[in-house]
Amino acid sequence: MEDRMTSPGQAIIATSSPHPRRWGILWLLATAQLMLILDITVVAIALPHMGAELGLAREPLTWIISAYTLTFGGLMLLGGRLADVVGARTIVLIGVGIFTVASLTIGLAPDGAFAIAGRVAQGVGAALLSPSALSWVVTLFDGKERAKALGIWSALGGGGAALGVLVGGVVTALAGWRWAFFLNVPIGLALFIALIVLLPKSIRRTSSRSIDLLGGLLATAATGALIWAIINAGELGAWHWANGVAVLVSLLLYGMFIIRQRTAKTPLMDLGILTRRPVTAGIFLIFMATALMIAVFFLGSFYFQQHLGYGPLVTGLLFLPVAIATMVGANLAGTLAARIGLPALAAAGLVVAAIGLGVTGLWLHPVVATIGIAVAAAGTGVLFVAASASALGNVAPHEAGIASGIVSTFHEFGASTGAAVMSSVAAVSLAGGTTIGFSSALIVAGIAALVAAVIAVMITPRAPKSVSAN
């Protein structure tokens, strides 16, 4: 594996010929990403059992979920920059290590405080692992191979949420909620050892290896405040004064971050990357993909469990078609991307998702819901591939980490926003006794997908413009 130099000050991982073990590395990294996504939704099934055993009230139970997504999303940009400067190999291994130890901590937790602390640590590990792993995918593959690799990545990541419900249901029913976290330990250890063996040692040639720590703190605080507001919109209401304050604080911190990036000697990121049309389109599409994915998971899970009274095992099994449909949609998208172009691909994914959501909302029945949310999931699988191909299709090697961090950050924004909006629209059904809230939320999500399809056609380039690595 040969390394070549970019201009002074740019970190590099570049290859003159494809790495012979790149496909094996891809599957390991995609499995690691799958583990991170699983832990967003696996907790949803285990949560009632955790609350009963640990004696947790509603608020600490909410933070079992929010502590992970808040930390995960808030630290993503910094994690991506660390991958560029310190080295993606080092950051991947640190991320896997932290996540594995944190999972063990939660499994052994004697009370809610330990569990929440473990979830925060899991979020830190995920924020380091996710963008650095994705930067390896961008780095090891190019051209048509990169599109195929991103399709595999999207398929496993997109199906992870539904698989989390399945795994959470099966494990919680058969072995107890603690094993939903203990399972991460042998998987994490195996990944750590395999990645040490397979990941190539990247050589960095930079004029400066310094990190804009102040910029990182500002970006983390701003993102964390915004995600906090989005999460709590579902709990407190969208117009609660605390959410308004959090949004204002976030905007102020983002403003300070922009000023810092324009004045810092070694900024955290080149703000110009956000003005590129492929990246902007990719950000919009990844936001919509995760928002719709969470809508499918969130509404389906509560409808099956709370309204129909199905147990965790049955609910988990009903989400198996959702996981399969997501992966099938992503795989099909990888084949169609070059033939029909990214605008048509993105619009098709959104229209399919709208059909699945809309039909389910108009005719809410257990069989229709099972089929409808699977159809919607297939659409989001297509959308994940379109989003990744647009944002990361031609990213230069020295931008791989930060670009991956940006995409991953908006992945979390979409998830948090989708959950908050859906919980607000479906509030009357979540309180019990009626399905009108579920139907309304599904129809709202379907309409949002159709509107997004029109926007996607207008803003998504047919193929990302080539970005030179030199």
C-alpha positions in Angstrom: 0.0 0.0 0.0 1.7 3.1 -1.2 1.2 6.5 0.3 1.4 9.8 -1.6 1.6 13.3 -0.4 -1.0 16.0 -0.8 -0.3 19.7 -0.4 1.3 20.9 2.8 -0.9 20.7 5.9 -3.2 18.0 4.5 -3.4 14.6 6.1 -3.4 11.7 3.7 -4.3 8.1 3.3 -4.2 7.4 -0.4 -3.5 4.3 -2.4 -2.0 4.0 -5.8 -3.7 0.5 -6.1 -6.7 -1.0 -4.4 -5.9 -2.6 -1.0 -6.1 -6.4 -1.4 -8.0 -6.8 1.9 -10.4 -3.9 1.4 -13.6 -5.9 1.2 -12.8 -7.8 4.4 -12.1 -4.6 6.1 -15.3 -3.1 4.8 -17.4 -5.9 6.3 -15.6 -5.6 9.7 -16.2 -1.8 9.8 -19.8 -2.2 8.6 -20.4 -4.7 11.4 -19.0 -2.2 13.9 -21.3 0.5 12.6 -24.2 -2.0 12.8 -23.4 -2.6 16.4 -23.6 1.2 17.1 -27.0 1.5 15.3 -28.4 -1.6 17.0 -27.8 0.1 20.4 -30.0 3.0 19.5 -33.1 0.8 19.2 -32.2 -2.4 21.1 -32.8 -0.4 24.3 -36.4 0.5 23.3 -37.5 -3.1 23.9 -35.4 -3.6 26.9 -36.3 -0.3 28.5 -39.4 -1.4 30.5 -37.5 -4.3 32.0 -34.5 -2.0 32.9 -36.9 0.4 34.6 -38.5 -2.3 36.6 -35.2 -3.9 37.8 -33.3 -0.7 38.5 -36.3 1.2 39.9 -36.2 4.0 37.3 -38.9 6.6 36.9 -39.9 8.1 33.5 -37.2 10.8 33.3 -34.1 8.6 34.0 -35.6 6.0 31.6 -35.7 8.7 28.9 -32.1 9.5 29.5 -31.1 5.9 29.0 -31.9 6.6 25.3 -31.1 10.3 25.1 -27.7 10.1 26.8 -26.4 7.9 24.0 -27.9 9.8 21.0 -26.9 13.2 22.5 -23.3 12.2 23.1 -23.1 10.3 19.8 -24.3 13.2 17.8 -22.6 15.9 19.7 -19.1 14.6 19.4 -19.2 13.4 15.8 -17.5 16.3 14.2 -14.6 16.1 16.6 -14.4 12.4 16.1 -14.2 12.9 12.3 -11.5 15.5 12.7 -9.5 13.3 15.0 -9.6 10.6 12.3 -8.1 13.0 9.8 -5.3 14.3 12.1 -4.5 11.5 14.5 -5.2 8.7 12.1 -8.4 6.7 11.3 -6.8 3.4 12.4 -6.1 4.7 15.9 -9.4 6.4 16.4 -11.4 3.3 15.1 -9.6 1.1 17.6 -10.1 3.6 20.5 -13.8 3.9 19.6 -14.3 0.1 19.6 -12.5 -0.2 22.9 -14.5 2.5 24.7 -17.8 1.2 23.3 -17.0 -2.4 24.4 -16.1 -1.4 27.9 -19.1 0.9 28.2 -21.4 -2.0 27.1 -20.0 -4.2 29.9 -20.5 -1.4 32.4 -24.2 -1.1 31.5 -24.7 -4.8 31.6 -23.3 -4.9 35.2 -25.0 -1.6 36.3 -26.4 -1.8 39.8 -28.5 1.3 39.4 -29.7 3.9 37.0 -26.7 6.3 37.5 -24.2 3.6 36.3 -26.5 2.7 33.3 -26.7 6.3 32.2 -23.0 6.9 32.7 -22.4 3.7 30.6 -24.7 5.1 27.8 -22.7 8.4 27.8 -19.5 6.4 27.4 -21.1 4.3 24.6 -21.9 7.6 22.9 -18.3 8.7 23.1 -17.0 5.5 21.7 -19.6 5.6 18.9 -18.7 9.2 18.0 -15.1 8.2 17.6 -15.8 4.9 15.8 -18.5 5.9 13.3 -16.9 8.7 11.3 -13.5 7.2 11.4 -14.8 3.8 10.2 -16.7 5.6 7.4 -13.6 7.5 6.4 -11.9 4.2 5.9 -14.6 3.2 3.4 -14.2 6.5 1.5 -10.4 6.0 1.5 -10.1 2.3 0.6 -12.5 2.5 -2.4 -12.9 4.7 -5.4 -15.2 5.1 -8.4 -17.8 2.3 -8.9 -16.3 0.3 -6.1 -16.9 3.1 -3.6 -20.5 3.3 -4.7 -20.9 -0.5 -4.0 -19.1 -0.2 -0.7 -21.3 2.7 0.4 -24.3 0.6 -0.6 -23.2 -2.2 1.7 -22.5 0.3 4.5 -25.9 1.9 4.1 -27.7 -1.5 3.9 -26.3 -2.7 7.2 -26.6 0.7 8.9 -30.1 1.3 7.6 -31.3 -2.2 8.7 -29.6 -1.8 12.1 -32.5 0.0 13.7 -35.0 -2.7 12.8 -32.6 -5.5 13.7 -32.1 -3.7 17.0 -35.8 -4.2 17.8 -35.6 -7.9 16.7 -32.4 -8.5 18.8 -33.8 -6.6 21.7 -37.0 -8.5 21.7 -35.4 -11.9 21.4 -32.6 -11.4 23.9 -34.8 -9.6 26.5 -37.4 -12.3 26.3 -35.0 -15.2 26.5 -32.1 -14.0 28.6 -33.0 -10.6 30.2 -32.2 -7.0 29.3 -28.6 -7.1 30.6 -27.6 -9.5 27.7 -28.7 -6.9 25.2 -25.5 -5.1 26.3 -23.3 -8.1 27.2 -23.6 -9.3 23.6 -21.5 -6.3 22.5 -18.6 -7.4 24.6 -17.5 -10.6 22.6 -18.4 -8.8 19.3 -16.4 -5.8 20.3 -13.4 -7.8 21.3 -13.4 -9.8 18.1 -13.7 -6.7 16.0 -10.8 -5.0 18.0 -8.5 -8.0 17.3 -9.5 -8.4 13.7 -9.1 -4.6 13.0 -5.6 -4.6 14.5 -4.6 -7.4 12.1 -6.3 -6.1 9.0 -6.3 -2.3 9.1 -3.3 -0.9 7.3 -1.0 1.4 9.2 -1.7 4.9 7.6 1.2 7.3 7.3 0.4 10.9 8.0 2.5 13.7 6.5 1.3 17.0 7.8 2.8 20.4 8.5 0.7 20.4 11.7 -0.9 17.7 13.7 -2.6 20.1 16.0 -6.4 20.0 16.6 -8.6 23.0 17.0 -9.8 22.0 20.5 -11.8 25.2 21.0 -13.5 24.7 17.7 -14.3 21.1 18.7 -15.7 22.1 22.0 -17.9 24.8 20.3 -19.2 22.4 17.7 -19.8 19.7 20.3 -21.7 22.1 22.6 -23.7 23.6 19.8 -24.7 20.2 18.4 -25.5 18.8 21.8 -27.7 21.8 22.7 -29.6 21.4 19.4 -30.1 17.6 19.8 -31.2 18.2 23.4 -33.9 20.6 22.2 -35.0 18.2 19.5 -35.2 15.3 22.0 -37.1 17.3 24.6 -39.6 18.6 22.0 -41.3 15.3 22.2 -41.3 15.4 26.0 -42.0 19.0 26.8 -43.7 20.2 23.6 -42.1 22.0 20.7 -42.8 25.5 22.1 -41.6 24.9 25.6 -39.4 27.8 26.8 -36.5 25.5 27.7 -36.4 24.2 24.1 -36.3 27.8 22.8 -33.4 28.7 25.1 -31.5 25.5 24.0 -32.0 26.4 20.3 -30.8 30.0 20.9 -27.8 28.8 22.8 -27.1 26.3 19.9 -27.3 29.1 17.3 -25.0 31.3 19.3 -22.5 28.6 19.7 -22.6 27.7 16.0 -22.0 31.4 15.2 -19.0 31.3 17.5 -17.8 28.1 15.8 -18.0 29.7 12.4 -16.0 32.7 13.5 -13.5 30.4 15.1 -13.1 28.4 11.9 -12.4 31.6 9.9 -9.8 32.8 12.3 -8.1 29.6 13.6 -4.6 28.7 12.3 -5.6 25.1 12.0 -9.4 25.0 11.9 -11.5 22.0 12.7 -13.0 21.9 9.3 -13.1 23.8 6.0 -16.5 25.4 6.0 -16.4 25.4 2.2 -17.2 21.7 2.2 -20.8 22.6 3.3 -21.3 24.8 0.3 -20.7 22.0 -2.2 -23.9 20.9 -3.9 -23.3 17.1 -3.5 -22.5 17.4 0.2 -25.5 19.7 0.8 -27.8 17.3 -1.0 -26.3 14.3 0.9 -26.9 16.1 4.2 -30.5 16.7 3.3 -31.1 13.1 2.2 -29.4 11.5 5.2 -31.5 13.7 7.5 -34.7 12.6 5.7 -33.6 8.9 5.6 -33.0 8.7 9.3 -36.1 10.8 10.2 -38.3 8.4 8.2 -36.5 5.3 9.5 -37.1 6.4 13.1 -40.8 7.1 12.2 -41.1 3.6 10.9 -39.5 2.1 14.0 -41.0 4.4 16.6 -44.6 4.2 15.4 -44.5 0.5 14.5 -43.0 -0.4 17.9 -45.6 1.5 19.9 -48.4 0.3 17.8 -47.5 -3.3 18.1 -46.6 -3.3 21.8 -48.8 -0.6 23.3 -51.9 -0.8 21.3 -52.0 -4.4 20.2 -50.4 -5.7 23.4 -47.7 -7.9 21.6 -44.7 -8.9 23.7 -41.1 -8.0 23.0 -40.4 -11.3 21.2 -43.4 -11.0 18.8 -42.7 -7.3 18.2 -39.1 -8.1 17.4 -40.0 -10.8 14.9 -42.5 -8.4 13.2 -39.6 -6.1 12.5 -37.6 -8.8 10.7 -39.2 -7.9 7.4 -38.4 -4.2 8.0 -34.7 -5.1 8.4 -34.7 -7.3 5.3 -36.6 -4.7 3.2 -34.1 -2.0 4.2 -31.1 -4.1 3.1 -32.9 -5.1 -0.1 -33.7 -1.5 -0.9 -30.1 -0.4 -0.3 -28.7 -3.3 -2.4 -31.0 -2.4 -5.3 -30.1 1.2 -5.0 -26.4 0.3 -5.4 -27.3 -1.3 -8.7 -29.5 1.5 -10.0 -27.5 4.5 -9.0 -25.2 4.6 -12.1 -28.1 3.8 -14.4 -30.8 6.4 -13.4 -28.7 9.0 -11.6 -28.9 10.2 -8.0 -31.8 12.6 -8.3 -34.1 9.9 -9.6 -32.8 7.4 -7.1 -33.4 9.7 -4.2 -36.9 10.6 -5.4 -37.8 7.0 -6.0 -36.7 6.0 -2.4 -38.8 8.9 -0.9 -41.9 8.0 -3.0 -41.7 4.4 -2.0 -41.4 5.4 1.6 -44.3 7.8 1.2 -46.5 5.0 -0.3 -45.7 2.6 2.6 -46.3 5.2 5.3 -49.4 6.6 3.6 -51.2 3.3 3.0 -50.5 2.2 6.6 -51.8 5.5 8.0 -55.0 5.3 5.9 -55.7 1.6 6.7 -54.1 0.8 10.0 -54.3 -2.9 10.5 -51.7 -5.4 11.9 -51.1 -7.1 8.6 -51.1 -3.8 6.6 -48.8 -2.2 9.2 -46.3 -5.1 8.9 -46.3 -4.9 5.1 -46.5 -1.1 4.9 -43.6 -0.2 7.2 -41.5 -2.8 5.4 -42.2 -1.1 2.1 -41.4 2.3 3.7 -38.2 0.7 5.0 -37.2 -0.4 1.5 -37.6 3.2 0.4 -35.3 4.5 3.2 -32.8 1.9 2.3 -32.6 3.3 -1.2 -32.4 6.8 0.3 -29.4 5.9 2.5 -27.4 4.9 -0.5 -28.3 8.0 -2.5 -27.3 10.2 0.5 -24.0 8.5 1.0 -23.2 8.5 -2.7 -23.9 12.2 -3.0 -22.1 13.4 0.1 -19.1 11.0 0.0 -18.9 9.8 -3.6 -15.9 11.9 -4.5 -14.6 13.2 -1.2 -10.8 13.7 -1.2 -8.8 11.4 1.2 -7.7 14.3 3.4 -11.4 15.2 3.9 -12.7 11.7 4.5 -12.9 12.0 8.3 -14.6 15.4 8.7 -17.0 14.7 5.8 -18.0 11.4 7.4 -18.4 13.3 10.7 -20.8 15.8 9.1 -22.8 13.0 7.5 -23.0 11.1 10.8 -24.0 14.2 12.7 -27.0 14.8 10.4 -27.8 11.1 10.7 -28.3 11.8 14.5 -30.2 15.1 13.8 -32.6 13.2 11.6 -33.1 10.4 14.2 -33.7 12.9 17.0 -36.0 15.1 14.9 -38.0 12.1 13.6 -38.6 10.8 17.1 -39.6 14.2 18.5 -42.0 15.0 15.7 -43.6 11.6 15.6 -44.1 11.5 19.4 -45.8 14.9 19.2 -48.1 14.1 16.3 -49.0 10.6 17.8 -49.3 11.9 21.4 -53.0 11.0 21.7 -52.3 7.4 20.7 -49.2 7.1 22.9 -51.4 8.0 25.8 -53.5 4.9 24.9 -56.9 3.9 23.8 -57.0 5.2 20.2 -55.1 4.7 16.9 -55.9 8.2 15.4 -52.5 9.5 16.5 -50.6 6.7 14.9 -52.6 7.2 11.7 -52.0 10.9 11.7 -48.3 10.6 12.3 -47.9 8.0 9.5 -49.7 10.3 7.0 -47.7 13.3 8.1 -44.5 11.3 7.6 -45.7 10.2 4.1 -46.5 13.7 3.1 -43.1 14.9 4.3 -41.5 12.1 2.2 -43.3 13.3 -0.9 -42.3 17.0 -0.4 -38.7 15.8 0.2 -38.9 13.9 -3.1 -39.6 17.1 -5.0 -36.7 18.9 -3.2 -34.4 16.0 -3.8 -34.9 16.2 -7.6 -34.1 19.9 -7.6 -31.0 19.9 -5.4 -29.3 16.5 -5.9 -26.6 16.4 -8.7 -26.8 13.5 -11.1 -23.3 12.5 -9.9 -21.0 14.3 -7.4 -18.3 16.4 -9.1 -14.9 14.9 -8.9 -12.8 16.1 -6.0 -9.1 15.8 -6.4 -7.1 14.2 -3.7 -4.1 16.4 -4.6 
